[in-house]
Structures are given as C-alpha cells and as structure tokens.
Amino acid sequence: MRTTLSLDEDAAAMLERLRKTRDENFKDLVNEALRRGLRQMAARPRRNAPFKTRAVNLGRFKHGGIDNVSGLLAPAEDESFK
C-alpha cells in the first residue's frame, strides 16, 4: 500500500538515526516501528502486583495523647510550655 505520511521532526530524526546505524532503508524501518508500536498498543496492559507496605511496631507513644498538639510540638521547637 502506498500512502503519504507526515512525521513529526523528533520521530523523523529518530528514524533517520536508526536508519544510519542499522543500514536499512527508510520504508522497512518505518514498517518495523509501526508493527512494534501497534502490537504494543493492541496488547493488554500488564497488571502490576499490588503494592504492600509491611507494618512495623514503633513502640509505645511517649507523650500520652495527641489532643494537645501545641504541647507535643513545644519540646521539638525548644519552647517552654506553659
């Protein structure tokens, strides 16, 4: 099949670099790139394994409760708490 194809500059540059390194003609290289890309686009997306985080025991909370946030932050900010 004969058709006219307009390529973006970056795609044309990549194809030209590949053509020089592989010593292939432009038509064969474009067809190979299209086949590979179309196969990849038509394939089912791979499912990643669900990400799991291991639980770690951090020990007991040393400051009682967290209801008084300013009281918890005062020692970290080196302020005298009233």
TADA-V577040 format. One record per residue. N is the residue number from 1. RES is the residue in one letter. SS is DSSP state (hx for helix, st for strand, lp for the rest). NEAR is the number of other C-alpha atoms within 12 Angstrom. Layout:
((N:RES:SS:NEAR) (N:RES:SS:NEAR))
This chain:
((1:M:lp:5) (2:R:lp:5) (3:T:lp:6) (4:T:lp:7) (5:L:lp:11) (6:S:lp:10) (7:L:lp:13) (8:D:lp:10) (9:E:hx:10) (10:D:hx:11) (11:A:hx:17) (12:A:hx:18) (13:A:hx:14) (14:M:hx:18) (15:L:hx:27) (16:E:hx:21) (17:R:hx:17) (18:L:hx:20) (19:R:hx:20) (20:K:hx:14) (21:T:hx:13) (22:R:hx:13) (23:D:lp:13) (24:E:lp:17) (25:N:lp:17) (26:F:hx:21) (27:K:hx:18) (28:D:hx:16) (29:L:hx:24) (30:V:hx:24) (31:N:hx:17) (32:E:hx:18) (33:A:hx:20) (34:L:hx:17) (35:R:hx:14) (36:R:hx:14) (37:G:hx:13) (38:L:hx:14) (39:R:hx:13) (40:Q:hx:13) (41:M:hx:12) (42:A:hx:12) (43:A:lp:11) (44:R:lp:9) (45:P:lp:9) (46:R:lp:9) (47:R:lp:8) (48:N:lp:7) (49:A:lp:6) (50:P:lp:6) (51:F:lp:7) (52:K:lp:7) (53:T:lp:6) (54:R:lp:6) (55:A:lp:6) (56:V:lp:6) (57:N:lp:7) (58:L:lp:7) (59:G:lp:6) (60:R:lp:8) (61:F:lp:10) (62:K:lp:9) (63:H:lp:14) (64:G:lp:11) (65:G:lp:12) (66:I:lp:12) (67:D:lp:10) (68:N:lp:12) (69:V:hx:14) (70:S:hx:17) (71:G:hx:19) (72:L:hx:20) (73:L:hx:16) (74:A:hx:15) (75:P:hx:14) (76:A:hx:12) (77:E:lp:11) (78:D:lp:11) (79:E:lp:12) (80:S:lp:12) (81:F:lp:14) (82:K:lp:7))
